[in-house]
Amino acid sequence: MKKSTAHHQVLLCRPNHFRVDYQINPWMQVGSVDPQKALAQWNNLVSQYQKLGLEVEIIEQNEKYPDMVFAADQGLLLGDRSILLSNFKHPERRGEGEFYHNWYLDHGYKVTPLTQDLYLEGGGELQRWRNYLIIGLGFRTDLRSAQKIAKVFDKEVLYLELDKQQFYHLDTCLMALNKDVVFYHREAFSASSVRELQSKVPHLIEIDDTEVANFAANSVVVGSTVVMQEGNSHLARQVEGFGYRVVTVDVREFMKAGGGVHCLTGDLGGLTQSDSASQKQRQ
Ligand code: ARG
């Protein structure tokens, strides 16, 4: 099963058992999902990634874990074929890890688990930007966990306090486009975290209420292309203004569980950022 290179890969989970059975964030509407629509939306996302030159790895969903489709949350790439495995805060999601753990091992990854007392929800909560790790705190990860996790990476950390239930994960309200440009929803963060971002980011740009609620911040940057939930024309125009191409998809069924494009996409090396659009052409 082992492949020669981990570059340009993402991991997605086929949503054969995607449902909303419980409510652990305010977006979740129990019983609201149309399974066929969800599968069609997901298939389209996979083919868009393939068109962009990404190799899409697929894990099958276990029927007991309806949120297992959110592959971004499962782990963080530490280096080539090395994964830091997540530990979910809510008991409803804790069992997902075992399936991802096995998948990573079967595909030749070294897996570093977290001790049971630490919580982290992978790319949902932690983003790499410049030489920093940006970690969202408050709902799913706490400062103590984040500080221990930061030691695993040799990077400076920006801890950001998430202030609103709807923005329970960092990737619902912040998206780094490149080393100069970060989009965020100001009201999602505490005042001191907003100041912290303002002091560090050269172009810090706000996402408005309407678009953030349409999961605009949950976009994925693939080279010089940004894959985005449709209906976010304001953000799309701004992203294009920085020299990126926008590809829109519709993953609205997944938004009923509080997740969008980014949440569905596990990074196996395909999403690693470089400096600007012009340096990122790879198609
Ligand atoms: N229902 C899931 C939860 O609340 C959604 C997770 C979405 N993932 C994300 N990276 N925002 O845990």
Boltz pocket constraint, residues with backbone or C-beta under 6 A from the ligand:
constraints:
  - pocket:
      binder: B
      contacts: [[A, 24], [A, 25], [A, 28], [A, 67], [A, 70], [A, 72], [A, 73], [A, 93], [A, 121], [A, 123], [A, 124], [A, 125], [A, 169], [A, 171], [A, 172], [A, 257], [A, 258], [A, 259], [A, 260], [A, 262], [A, 263]]
      max_distance: 6.0
